[in-house]
Amino acid sequence: MEKKTKYYIIDKEVLPDVFLKVVEAKKLLDTGQVLTVQEAVEQVGISRSSFYKYKDAIFPFYENTRGKTITLALQLDDEPGLLSHVLNVIAKTGANILTINQNIPINGIANVTISIETFPMSEDIQNLMESVESSKGVRQIKIIARE
């Protein structure tokens, strides 16, 4: 029977230190700050065996979203131009907007879903989410699907 991989999004504050140190070691290697795994693990304070055990299982959320399709669910105040503003914020990151679906506003709030392709993005998804969420009139944004 084929094993299906399951993914979870977990707040980094509750992760054991070893996972965060593996991510840090991978970053050191990726940025060229160190040349070998041995140098990276010594710098962050973990064993090579821990690094190799977890290196393919832990990564920053934005790293796993590159080249993927993500569907965002938003709750927006029913204000003229707000959806246009949100779309501009998304477009400025380089994301490719695939679909937009807006329901009829009820009690002054519009539910919107937007599907984006993340491959061409110049920023990571976390920055995109924060930029959209900080916009006046955006009540909520969350990721509801990822392919």
N, C-alpha and C positions, 0 to 999 in steps of 0.2 A: 504494500500500500504506500502511495506517495505521501510524503510528509509535506504539509503546507506550512509555509512560514507565516507567522503572525507578527504584526508590528504594533507597538504601543507608543504613545507619546507620553513621556514622563517628565515632570518638572525636575530640573537638574539638582535642585536642593535636596531631593530625597534619594538621589543615586549614591551608591558607595563611591568613595574617593577613587578607587581603582579605575572605574569607568571614565571618570573625568580626566584622570592622568593618561589613560590610553588615547583619548581624544587630543590631549595636549601634546603627547609624543608624536601622534600622526601629523599634527599641525607643524611641529618642529621639522619633521622630515619633508613635508610637502613644501614648506617655505624655504628649504635649503639652509636653515639655521644650524642643522647638524647633518652629517652625511651618512651615519650608520644608525641602525636600530639600537645598538649598544650605547651610543652616545645619547640618544633620545631618552631611553629608559633610565639611564643614570641621572640625567638632568631632571627628570620629573619624579624619580624615586619609586620606580616599580621594577619588577623582574622582567626579563625577556619573555619568560614563559607566560606571564600575565598579559603582556602585550600581544603575543601571538594568539593567545586563547581568545581575546576579546576584540582584536583589531577589525575583524570583518563583521562584528555584531553591533558595534556602537559607532555612531557618527552624529554630528550636529544635524538637526532637523532640516535646515536649509540645504545641506549637502545631498540629502536623499531626495529632495524635491526638484533638483535640476533635471530638466528634460522631461518633466512629468506634466500631467494635466491635473489641475487642482480646481475644485469647485468651492467657492466661497458663498456663505449665506450671510446676508446683511439685513439689518433693520435700520431703515432710514426715516428721518422725519419727512413728511410730505411737504417739501419745499422746492420751488422751481429752481432748476439748475444743480441740485445736489447730486443726482445720479451722474450728470455730466461731469461734475467736479471729481467724483470718485473714479470714474472711467479715465479721466485725465491723469489722476495720481497713479493709477495702475499702468497706463500707457507710458508714463515717464520712466518707469522701471525697466521698460523694454519687454514686458510680458506681452504675449500674444493673446488678445481677448477672443475667445472662441464663441461663447454664447452669453446672452444676457436675458434674464427672465424677471420681469417685475409684475407683481400682483397688484390689483387695485388697492390703493391705500384704505385702511380701515382704522378709524379713530386717529387719523393723522399720522399713521405709521405704514410705510411701504416695506414689504418683504421682497428682497431681491436676491437672485442667485446669479453668480457670474462664474463661468468656467474660463480658466486661463491656462495657457501653455507656458511653462516656466523656463524652457531651454534658452530663449534669447535674453533672459533677464540680466541686467547689469547689477542688480542688488539681490540679496537673499530674501526669502519669503517673509522672514521675521520683520525686516525693515518695511516691506510692503504692508504687512498687517498693521504695524504701528503707525505708518503714515496715513493709512485709510482711517484707522480707529481714532486718530487725533483730529480728524476733520469735523468741523462743527456740523451737527445734524446727524452724525453717524452714531446710532445707539449701540450697535453690536455688530461684530464681525467674527466669524469662525469658519474653520475649514470643515466641510462636511463630507468631502470625498477626495480621494487622491488615487491616480492610476499611474 
